[in-house]
Amino acid sequence: MNLIELRRLISSGETQKVEFKRTTTQKKPAAQTLCAMLNADGGHVIFGVTDNKEIKGQEVVSKTIEDVVAELRKISPFVFPEILVIPVEKNRSVIVLKVLPKNELYSYDGRTYLRQGSCTIVMPHEEYKNRLLESMHSKKRWENESAVGVSVEDLDHEEIQNTLTNAIEIGRLNIPKNSDINSILLGLGLIHQSKLLNAAVVLFGKSKHLEMSYSQLSIRMARFRGGNRLAEFADNRQYWGNAFRLLRLAESFLLDHVPIAGRVIPGKMIREDYPLYPPLAAREALANAFCHRDYIEAGGSVSLAMYDNHLEIANPGKFHFGITAKKLISPHESKPWNPIIASVFYRAGIIEKWGIGTLNIIEWNKKNGNPIPTWKEQNESVIVVFKPIQKEKIAKSRPESIDLLRPESRPESRPESVKNNIMLLLVSTSLSKSQIAQKLGYNQISGALKKALKEMLEGKFIAFACKEKTHSRMQKYILSSKGWDAILPYLQSKNMLNLKPESRPESRPESRPESRPESVKNKVVNMLLNEPLSKSQISQKLGYNQISGALKKVLKEMLVDDIITYTNKEKSFSRLQKYKLNSKAIANMVRLPQIKTDSSSEPESIQDKIKKLLVKEHLSKSQIAQKLGYNQISGTLKKVLKDMLNHKIISYTIVEKPSSRFQKYKLLNSKKS
């Protein structure tokens, strides 16, 4: 540094990174300032300059420098600043001390200091604790401590294998020589010195006994009927489990409560969907919460709260390593608080390259028509706040034809969950898993859909159409009697039952009810829509003094025609017997609005798309997935490729090694263009 550069440095006066001292007699406060700069962004301490930016200089001899260095030795850990001596006049010089920012916590004479603007202050205790944790972070943190009392048997082996498979398929992990559970965990950095780490429990913990020692591995989710937490609950759930499971449960919760408006655009072959909150952005925010949260506190948990006017996702912890809410909305370096957990999430395809997660969240919100989310640090938690889609965007999505299965009313007042949507689809016909996914507007069979179907089967709301072959690829689902009972109130409330009128032509004189069996049948159907009724109750509601022979005949015919059925089938002659509508009768009455599209607007099948891709070049499985716009290789894509291989539509390029990670596919009976 020369005199010209020195003048340029001091021209702006004292700042966060520049401090003036008149002489080296002020070496003690100078050392305190240098310590504060080491704890911030580095800087310069200059001896021989007044507070008014006047360069005075001082006589500098070898002892002058020795005294300054001796004072600097009180800084711990020991630091070697750059020391420059710049002559300014005869026998007078300026001494410049320069330090760069460090990733350690520095103290001077046993105390830590912080720079605030052009002032040096003693570091507050809370700030000191936070900085101490950050300084030790690279070597010692909760996630890389040994998991005491935990064995490999306590982990979810299926989830571990799935993580490995996904990582290999998307090219984020090479095929290991050994694929046993221990080898996979070792390769993912979850075992150290033959001991499982806490990170392994966070990612794959399954055994129930772990809940006592790792109670913080939980998520709380709620839908409030209002704009704050003082409002009553519409839904309130809390789950314990590993991060992968909790992420899936959170996605399922959002599917249940985030309304999606949809329409078919005139003149186009596509349908536009506008969810109240973009699902990819919410998923990214949840994944970030699991990667960046503080796991030390036993009572902590990730939380997801949905209100009438906003959505909040929060995780225990603070902003670290100089990150602020302002920095998150622009390109920034990401330093996950739990790098091992973040690394496994990255390999599994849950998160993308570190540092772009918040930027993706902002971009997805803009595309969907939502305001930019905000981040804040509050009550020892980091919170991201999403605002709903702007009204003018929703207004554009409401003409022509709104999708029945994605209504826009308040979540608590409509059966909008994926389970209820599935039941609505099954009202009129039986459907396979892929058909259900397609009708719900999914590109593939998602994990949330699989989970919903599994839970509905367990709850006996739906059943397999082919009970003998439950795993058949041709398997379809049908509504069970319990499912019909559950969906019937909604069908009635939405006027979706095509009821026949009970009136008769005015020119025809009123006759006795029993002389018009069709009219009686219609009346019975209308009655049984509300509740099961006994024979005497039906007679009474029809206005009869007693159970007539004509009524008995009508009920018998309705039983034979499967319009009604007994509530107690084991005791058909019981005096307590009641009648209820059969599912067949309800299905015939249901009228579901259809979206009118031209026949030419039918979506192109995955198989046709793959054929077009392979006409041009040979592609691997991951390349095909990428060109189709998938984030990962889905089960549907695997099945389609397998079927195409079996039907000899495509073949391997490396026939002798079908499982090679370099394997590609080529189209048979077609020349490459």
C-alpha positions, 0 to 999 in steps of 0.5 A: 500500500502506498500513500495514494492508496492510503488516502483513498482508504481513509477518504470515507472516514471510520466505518465497520471495516476502518478504524483510526488511532492517533498513535500507538499509545491507543494499542489496547483499544486498537487490539479490541477493534481488530478482534471485533473485525476478526469476528465480522468481515475483517478490516483495517486499523490505522495508527497515525490518523485523527478522527477528522481523517487528517494524516499525522503519522508518528515516529516508528522504530522497531520497539514500536512494532514490537509493542503493537505485536505484544498487544496483539498476542492477547487475541485468541486464537493467535492471529498474524495480521498484515502490518504495513509501515507507510512513510508520510513525512520525514521521520514520520510514518503510518502503521496499518494493521489488516485482517481478513474475516475468519470462521472462528470466534476471537477474543481479546484478553478473555473477552469477545468484541463485536463491530457495530458500524464504526463502534467496537462493543463487547459481544452480547452473551446470546451472540457469543453463544451463537458464535461459539456454536458456529465456530465449533460447527465444522467439528462438533455438532448434534447431527455428527454425535454418536446415537447412543443406544441405537442400532441399525435394526432401529432404522427403516431399511426400506427407506434406506434402500429407496434412498440409494436407488433414487440417488443412483437413478438421478446420478448423484451416487455411484453404484456401490460394490456392497449394497447391504444396509451398513455399507449404504449408511457408511457411504452416506456418511451416517456411520463414524468409527463403527457408530451410528450418528444422530443424523441417521436417526433423523433420516431413517429412524423407525423403532417406536422406542426411539420416540422417547430419546428423539422426541424432537423428530416430529412435525405439528400441522394445523389448519386454523379457521381464521388469521391467527393462532387464537382461531379454532382448529379446522384440522390439527395433527402431530406426527413423529418419525424420520425426515422422509416420512414427515415430509410425505405426511406434510405433503399429504396435509397440504394436498388435503387443505390447499385448494386448486382452481383449474380450467381448460383454456379455449383453443388450447389442449392444456388445462391450467391449475392455480393452487392457492400456494405452489406445492413445489415451493411449500415442499422446498420450504419444508425440506429446508426446515428439516436441513437447517433446524436445530435438533438439540432441544428435545421439545422442538419440532417443525411446524406447518400452520395454514390460516385463512390468509397465509401459510407459515412453515417454521423450524427451531433455530436461527439464521447462522453464518451471517445469513439474514432474511434479506440475503435469502432473496438474492444469490447467496452461499448456503451453509446448512446447519446440518450438512450431513442431513442436507447431503442425504436429502440432496442425493435422494433428490429432495433438494437441489444445489445448495444456495438456490432453494430460496430462489426457487421458492421465489420463482415458483411463487411468481409463476403461480401468481403469489406474492414473494414469500418473506422470511423472519427470525422470531421466538428462536425459530426461522419462519417462512410466510407464504401469501395466497395466490393474488385474486386477479390470478384466481379470477382468470381461472374461473370461467368456462369449466372449473374442475369438480375435484379441485373446488375453491371453497374453504378447505374445512367446508368441502371434501377436497382431500385427495381421499375424498377426490378419489371416492368422487372418481370411483362413484361412477366407475372402477379405476386403476391407480394410474387412471386415478393419478391421471384424473387428479391431474398428476404427471405420475403416481405420487407417494401421497397418492399411494399412501392415500390409497393404502389408508383407504383400503385399510379403512375399508372405504375402497376395495380391490375390484379383483380380490384374488390378485391384489398385486395385479398390474391390471388391478382396479379400485371400487367404492365399498359400502363404507365409502358410499356412506361417507361420500353420499352427504357430499353428493346431496349437498352439491345437488349431484344426484339426478332425482326424478320429480315426484310431480304428475301431470296436472291433467291426471287426477290424483290417485292413491299412491299405491296405484303408482309404483314408480312414484312410490319408488322415487319417494322411497329413494328420496327418503333413504338418501337422508337415512336408513328407514324401517318399513313402518317408518317409510309407510308413515312418511308416505302418509299411510295408516298402515303398511299396505300390500302395495308398499310391501310389493314395491320394497320387494321389487326394489330389493330384487333390482338392487336399488335398496338393501338391508342394513342387517343382512344376517337377520332379514326378517328382524322387526328392527330391520331397516332399508338403505340405498344400494351403491348401484342406485346412487351411482346411477343417480350421480351426475358429475360435470365433465370438462368438454374438450375436443377429441384431439386434445387427448394427452399424448401417452408416455409411451408415444413421447418416449418413442419420439425421443428415441427416434433422435438418439439413444437415451438412458433412463435418467435422460428420458425422465429429464426430457419428460420433465420429471424430477426423478425416475418415477415408478410409472416410467419404469413400468412403461419402459419395462412394458416397451421392452417386453413388447419389443418396442425398444431394446437395450444398447448394452444387451449383455449387461442390462443392469449397467449404469451406462445402459441406454435404450434404443427404438426398434424398427426405426432409423435414427434421424 
